[in-house]
């Protein structure tokens, strides 16, 4: 008899592991298509990087929705029927489940709507920065590791 172990996915893979492969693929294909398109339109890269700065990731969306529903349930429970207090309890349980497992009931809908993880957003951001040439001087640098590390950090922190 084999013993199965329960593992909790790491933060980076929690959401994709619990997302249908079709939606993961669609999100990935969209990233690839945008980067390829913008490689031919480098004048539009700064604009896209600004959009990425404003994009809400799936975690932020879940947190905002959960807090709004919990607050509404508390207000309705205090001012109306007490059974509304079940709503914040349920939402809190779902949010905890998401924190631990990376899945909760609204997640499939949000992923279908195109909400991405922070890692997916950052993948697009750094691909665009590479296309724009932000890392060229780091790649060309020959010297002590400390200097290469300093240049790499400078390139990574450059604003759009």
Secondary structure per residue as TSV (DSSP state, phi and psi in degrees):
chain	resnum	aa	ss	phi	psi
A	1	X	-	360.0	130.3
A	2	X	-	-95.2	144.8
A	3	X	-	-99.4	123.5
A	4	X	-	-88.6	140.7
A	5	X	-	-108.3	143.1
A	6	X	-	-88.6	121.8
A	7	X	-	-119.1	141.9
A	8	X	-	-97.0	125.1
A	9	X	-	-61.3	148.4
A	10	X	-	-66.0	165.1
A	11	X	T	-55.8	-41.6
A	12	X	T	-68.0	-32.6
A	13	X	T	-105.4	0.2
A	14	X	H	-54.1	-52.4
A	15	X	H	-72.1	-50.1
A	16	X	H	-58.7	-33.8
A	17	X	H	-62.9	-32.5
A	18	X	T	-103.1	19.9
A	19	X	S	-114.2	139.6
A	20	X	-	-56.5	137.5
A	21	X	H	-54.9	-34.1
A	22	X	H	-57.3	-42.2
A	23	X	H	-77.6	-36.5
A	24	X	H	-59.7	-44.2
A	25	X	H	-64.6	-42.0
A	26	X	H	-62.5	-44.3
A	27	X	H	-62.9	-44.7
A	28	X	H	-63.6	-43.7
A	29	X	H	-62.5	-37.6
A	30	X	H	-64.1	-41.8
A	31	X	H	-61.0	-48.8
A	32	X	H	-60.3	-45.3
A	33	X	H	-62.7	-43.1
A	34	X	H	-64.5	-43.2
A	35	X	H	-64.4	-43.6
A	36	X	H	-62.5	-43.2
A	37	X	H	-62.8	-47.6
A	38	X	H	-70.9	-19.8
A	39	X	H	-64.3	-26.8
A	40	X	S	-91.0	-8.5
A	41	X	-	-131.3	62.6
A	42	X	G	-58.4	-22.3
A	43	X	G	-67.5	-15.3
A	44	X	G	-99.5	-3.9
A	45	X	H	-64.9	-44.3
A	46	X	H	-59.3	-40.2
A	47	X	H	-62.4	-43.9
A	48	X	H	-66.7	-39.1
A	49	X	H	-62.6	-36.7
A	50	X	H	-64.9	-39.7
A	51	X	H	-62.2	-41.3
A	52	X	H	-63.9	-34.4
A	53	X	H	-61.5	-30.6
A	54	X	H	-94.7	-9.1
A	55	X	-	-69.4	133.6
A	56	X	-	-85.3	128.3
A	57	X	-	-81.3	170.8
A	58	X	H	-63.0	-33.6
A	59	X	H	-65.0	-46.3
A	60	X	H	-63.0	-40.0
A	61	X	H	-64.0	-44.0
A	62	X	H	-62.6	-43.5
A	63	X	H	-62.7	-43.5
A	64	X	H	-64.9	-44.5
A	65	X	H	-65.1	-42.6
A	66	X	H	-64.5	-43.6
A	67	X	H	-67.6	-37.6
A	68	X	H	-64.1	-44.1
A	69	X	H	-67.3	-40.7
A	70	X	H	-63.7	-44.5
A	71	X	H	-62.2	-45.3
A	72	X	H	-60.6	-42.7
A	73	X	H	-62.7	-39.1
A	74	X	H	-67.1	-47.1
A	75	X	H	-60.4	-47.5
A	76	X	H	-65.7	-35.3
A	77	X	H	-69.1	-36.4
A	78	X	H	-78.6	-37.4
A	79	X	H	-95.8	-12.1
A	80	X	S	-133.2	-123.8
A	81	X	-	-85.5	137.8
A	82	X	G	-66.1	-20.8
A	83	X	G	-64.6	-19.5
A	84	X	G	-64.5	-19.6
A	85	X	H	-66.7	-14.5
A	86	X	H	-68.3	-28.7
A	87	X	H	-61.0	-51.4
A	88	X	H	-62.9	-32.7
A	89	X	H	-64.9	-44.6
A	90	X	H	-65.1	-45.4
A	91	X	H	-62.4	-42.1
A	92	X	H	-61.9	-40.1
A	93	X	H	-64.3	-42.7
A	94	X	H	-63.9	-41.5
A	95	X	H	-65.3	-39.3
A	96	X	H	-65.0	-43.0
A	97	X	H	-58.6	-41.8
A	98	X	H	-65.6	-41.1
A	99	X	H	-61.2	-37.8
A	100	X	H	-84.8	-47.8
A	101	X	H	-100.5	-24.8
A	102	X	S	87.9	14.1
A	103	X	-	-137.7	145.8
A	104	X	-	-158.5	163.2
A	105	X	T	-52.0	-39.2
A	106	X	T	-75.3	-14.4
A	107	X	H	-57.2	-48.0
A	108	X	H	-58.8	-38.4
A	109	X	H	-65.5	-46.2
A	110	X	H	-62.3	-38.9
A	111	X	H	-68.0	-39.4
A	112	X	H	-60.9	-34.4
A	113	X	T	-76.9	-6.1
A	114	X	T	97.9	8.1
A	115	X	-	-66.6	132.6
A	116	X	-	-110.7	162.0
A	117	X	-	-77.4	163.6
A	118	X	H	-57.0	-41.0
A	119	X	H	-63.8	-37.7
A	120	X	H	-67.5	-40.1
A	121	X	H	-65.0	-44.7
A	122	X	H	-66.5	-33.0
A	123	X	H	-59.4	-46.6
A	124	X	H	-64.2	-44.0
A	125	X	H	-57.4	-50.2
A	126	X	H	-75.0	-26.4
A	127	X	H	-66.1	-42.4
A	128	X	H	-66.9	-38.8
A	129	X	H	-64.9	-36.8
A	130	X	H	-67.0	-42.6
A	131	X	H	-60.7	-40.0
A	132	X	H	-70.0	-18.2
A	133	X	T	99.8	12.5
A	134	X	T	-59.7	-25.4
A	135	X	T	-106.2	4.9
A	136	X	H	-58.8	-44.1
A	137	X	H	-69.4	-26.6
A	138	X	H	-70.6	-43.6
A	139	X	H	-65.2	-32.6
A	140	X	H	-84.4	-12.5
A	141	X	-	-72.9	127.6
A	142	X	-	-118.1	125.8
A	143	X	S	167.9	-166.9
A	144	X	-	-65.3	148.5
A	145	X	H	-55.1	-34.2
A	146	X	H	-62.8	-39.9
A	147	X	H	-68.4	-42.1
A	148	X	H	-63.3	-40.6
A	149	X	H	-63.3	-43.8
A	150	X	H	-62.1	-44.9
A	151	X	H	-65.7	-38.9
A	152	X	H	-63.2	-43.3
A	153	X	H	-65.0	-39.2
A	154	X	H	-61.8	-43.6
A	155	X	H	-66.1	-39.9
A	156	X	H	-67.5	-29.3
A	157	X	H	-92.6	-3.5
A	158	X	-	-57.4	133.1
A	159	X	-	-65.2	158.9
A	160	X	-	-29.6	360.0
